[in-house]
Amino acid sequence: MTETPPTHPLDHLVLPTVNLDVARARLVSLGFVVAPPGIHPFGTENCCVFLEDGTYLEPLAVGDAQAAAKAIAAGNVFVARDRAYRDRCGEEGFSAIVLSTGNADADHARYVEAGLSAGGMLSFSRAFADAAGNSDMASFKLAFASGAGATDALLFACERINAPKVDRAALQAHANGATGIIEVVAVSDRPSEQRGLLAVASDAEEDTAFRLPNAGLTLLEPAAFDTRFGLPASAPSELRFAGVVFSVRSTDTVATLLAANCIEHDIDGNDIVVRPAPGQGAVFIFREIP
């Protein structure tokens, strides 16, 4: 029997932060170029880090608390889950993995059938600007998945209804040489109960390691996370996203930059490991890829 390849690539990661200035300062010190702020029509805002492989980080802050409260009252799953995450885990963290899709309606139907839908779909548009100030409108349709005991972790499918016609080259020229995300690491003290959620969301075979078309998604127990990265996982949870592995051109370049910016880091073989900090809600691992 031929295994069906997964069809949902990694799109981006959502990293809640207390405000965008905190996130921008931290990410710039790590050698990333950070995009101008993006304002959502429901009270949240972001300042993204775009990578050459098409993936990106979305630091997310609440810019208009009143608008966010209205969105939650109206049933906006994205804002409601962001609020729930902040209430449980604090203002800094890693709350969601977003997968690319060509049909968010079909994904929503899959989630409902599997009993894993986190709520109603969301469609919205927002302005996008590149580093030169050129702007366009970006439009999205989202479908959300979560499971029992996964209140700290959200996965959702993102269909791009209109992709901005702007040049991102300058936003992808990072001083640390980062070119993409090659692995995302989740932690669970009950991994056998969470594999099904990750399998349904990614539309892949159930396992402890899921091979997306453009990245890996690994599920570890807290002790295994500690062993692999030399860092204890954050407070045990049934499912929590904890680490991001970036591909870089040279770990020497990364190490030099981090030292110059007084960023504490550990070197483990071909990996440079940076602990979470305000504005950086996950463990960041920089790995040189030949």
C-alpha positions in Angstrom: 0.0 0.0 0.0 1.4 3.4 -1.0 1.4 6.0 1.7 -0.4 9.2 0.7 2.0 12.1 0.9 0.8 15.0 3.1 -0.7 17.9 1.2 -0.6 20.7 3.8 2.7 22.5 4.0 3.8 24.6 7.0 2.7 28.2 6.4 3.6 30.1 9.6 3.8 30.1 13.4 1.9 32.3 15.8 4.0 33.7 18.7 2.0 35.8 21.2 3.8 38.7 22.7 3.0 41.5 25.1 3.6 44.1 22.3 5.2 44.4 19.0 8.1 46.6 20.1 9.2 43.8 22.5 9.1 41.3 19.7 10.8 43.5 17.2 13.7 44.3 19.5 14.2 40.7 20.4 14.0 39.3 16.8 16.3 42.0 15.4 18.8 41.1 18.1 18.6 37.5 16.9 19.5 38.7 13.3 16.1 38.7 11.7 14.5 41.4 9.5 11.1 42.2 10.8 8.3 43.5 8.6 6.3 46.6 9.3 3.2 46.1 11.5 0.2 44.5 10.1 -3.2 45.4 11.6 -6.1 42.9 11.8 -9.7 44.1 11.6 -10.4 42.4 15.0 -8.0 44.0 17.4 -4.8 42.0 17.0 -1.7 43.1 15.1 1.6 41.5 14.0 5.1 42.2 12.8 6.2 39.1 10.7 9.5 37.5 9.9 9.4 36.2 6.4 11.8 33.4 5.2 13.0 32.4 1.8 11.2 29.0 1.9 7.8 30.8 2.1 7.3 30.2 5.8 7.2 32.9 8.4 6.9 33.8 12.1 3.9 35.9 13.2 4.5 37.7 16.5 1.0 38.6 17.6 -0.1 41.4 20.0 -3.4 42.9 21.0 -3.4 46.4 19.7 -7.1 47.3 20.3 -8.4 45.5 23.4 -12.0 46.8 22.8 -12.1 45.5 19.2 -10.6 42.2 20.4 -13.3 41.9 23.0 -16.0 42.6 20.4 -14.5 40.0 18.1 -14.5 37.3 20.9 -18.2 38.1 21.7 -19.0 37.7 18.0 -17.4 34.2 17.9 -14.0 35.0 16.4 -12.0 31.8 17.1 -8.6 33.3 16.3 -9.0 36.1 18.9 -10.8 34.0 21.4 -8.0 31.4 21.4 -5.4 34.1 21.6 -7.1 35.4 24.7 -7.4 32.0 26.2 -3.7 31.3 25.6 -2.6 34.5 27.2 -4.8 33.9 30.2 -3.4 30.4 30.8 0.2 30.8 29.7 1.1 34.5 29.9 1.7 37.2 27.3 4.7 35.5 25.6 4.6 32.1 23.9 4.0 29.9 20.9 0.3 29.3 20.4 -0.5 28.1 16.9 0.8 26.2 13.9 -0.7 27.3 10.6 -0.8 25.0 7.6 -1.3 26.1 4.0 -4.4 24.9 2.2 -6.1 25.4 -1.1 -9.6 24.6 0.3 -10.2 25.8 3.9 -13.9 24.7 3.6 -12.8 21.1 3.0 -10.4 21.3 6.0 -13.2 22.6 8.2 -15.4 19.7 7.1 -12.6 17.3 8.0 -12.1 18.8 11.4 -15.9 18.7 12.2 -16.1 15.0 11.0 -13.2 14.1 13.3 -14.6 16.0 16.2 -11.7 18.3 16.3 -13.1 21.6 15.0 -12.2 24.5 17.3 -15.1 26.6 16.0 -16.4 28.5 13.1 -14.3 29.6 10.1 -12.9 33.1 9.7 -12.5 35.2 6.5 -10.8 38.6 6.6 -8.6 41.0 4.7 -5.8 43.3 5.9 -3.3 45.7 4.3 0.2 44.4 3.7 3.4 46.6 3.2 6.9 45.6 2.1 10.2 47.1 3.3 10.0 49.8 0.7 6.5 50.8 1.8 4.6 49.3 -1.2 1.2 48.1 -0.1 -1.4 45.6 -1.2 -4.4 43.8 0.3 -4.0 40.3 1.7 -7.2 38.1 2.2 -7.5 34.8 4.0 -9.9 32.1 4.9 -9.1 30.1 8.1 -10.3 26.8 9.5 -9.4 25.8 13.1 -8.6 22.5 14.8 -8.0 21.6 18.4 -8.6 18.7 20.7 -9.6 17.9 24.2 -6.7 18.7 26.5 -5.1 20.9 23.8 -6.2 24.3 25.1 -2.7 25.7 24.8 -2.3 24.6 21.2 -4.2 25.6 18.1 -3.7 24.4 14.5 -5.4 26.0 11.6 -5.5 25.8 7.8 -5.0 29.1 6.0 -6.2 29.6 2.5 -4.9 32.7 0.7 -7.7 34.2 -1.2 -5.6 37.1 -2.3 -1.8 37.0 -2.0 -0.1 40.5 -1.8 1.8 41.4 -5.0 4.8 42.9 -3.2 8.5 42.2 -3.2 9.6 40.4 0.0 13.2 40.0 -1.0 14.5 42.7 1.4 12.4 41.2 4.2 14.0 37.8 3.7 17.7 39.0 3.8 18.4 38.1 7.4 21.7 39.0 9.0 21.7 35.6 10.7 21.5 33.8 7.4 18.2 32.1 8.2 16.5 30.7 5.1 13.6 28.6 6.4 11.9 26.5 9.1 12.9 22.9 8.9 11.2 21.5 12.0 8.6 22.5 14.6 8.7 20.7 18.0 5.6 20.1 20.1 5.6 18.7 23.7 2.9 16.6 25.4 2.8 14.6 28.6 0.2 12.5 26.8 1.5 12.2 23.3 -0.5 9.1 22.3 -3.7 11.2 22.9 -2.5 14.1 20.7 -1.1 12.4 17.7 -4.6 12.1 16.2 -5.0 15.9 16.3 -1.7 16.6 14.6 -2.5 13.9 12.0 -5.9 15.3 11.1 -4.7 18.9 11.0 -1.7 18.0 8.8 -3.7 15.4 6.8 -0.8 13.0 7.4 -0.3 9.5 8.8 -0.4 9.4 12.6 3.0 9.2 14.1 5.3 10.9 16.6 7.0 12.7 13.7 5.0 14.2 10.8 6.6 15.0 7.5 5.0 18.0 6.0 5.9 18.8 2.4 8.3 21.5 3.5 9.1 20.8 7.2 9.0 18.3 10.0 6.5 18.4 13.0 7.8 16.4 15.9 5.9 15.5 19.1 8.1 14.8 22.2 7.4 14.1 25.8 8.9 16.7 28.2 11.9 14.5 29.2 12.7 13.8 25.6 12.6 17.6 24.8 15.0 18.2 27.7 17.4 15.5 26.5 17.4 16.7 22.9 17.8 20.4 23.5 19.3 20.5 27.0 16.4 22.7 28.1 13.3 21.7 30.2 10.1 22.1 28.4 7.7 24.7 29.8 5.2 23.7 32.4 3.8 20.2 31.4 0.7 20.5 29.3 -1.2 17.9 27.3 0.0 19.7 24.2 2.2 22.8 23.8 4.3 24.1 21.0 7.8 24.6 22.2 10.6 24.8 19.6 11.5 26.0 16.1 14.4 24.8 14.1 15.7 27.2 11.4 18.0 26.4 8.6 20.9 28.9 8.3 23.8 29.3 5.9 26.5 29.4 8.6 26.3 28.7 12.4 29.6 30.6 12.7 27.8 33.7 11.5 24.9 33.1 13.9 27.3 32.5 16.9 29.2 35.7 16.1 26.0 37.8 15.8 24.5 36.4 19.0 27.8 37.1 20.9 27.9 40.6 19.6 24.3 41.2 20.7 24.9 39.6 24.1 22.4 36.9 23.4 22.9 33.8 25.6 23.1 30.6 23.6 24.3 27.0 23.7 26.2 25.2 20.9 25.3 21.5 20.6 27.0 20.0 17.6 25.6 21.6 14.5 22.9 23.4 16.5 22.8 26.8 18.2 20.1 26.8 20.9 18.6 30.1 22.2 16.2 29.9 25.1 12.9 31.7 25.0 12.8 35.4 26.1 10.3 38.3 25.9 9.5 38.7 22.2 10.7 35.1 21.5 8.1 32.7 22.8 9.8 29.5 21.8 13.1 27.8 21.9 14.9 28.8 18.7 17.4 26.3 17.2 19.7 27.5 14.3 21.1 24.6 12.2 23.5 24.9 9.4 22.3 23.0 6.3 25.1 22.2 3.8 
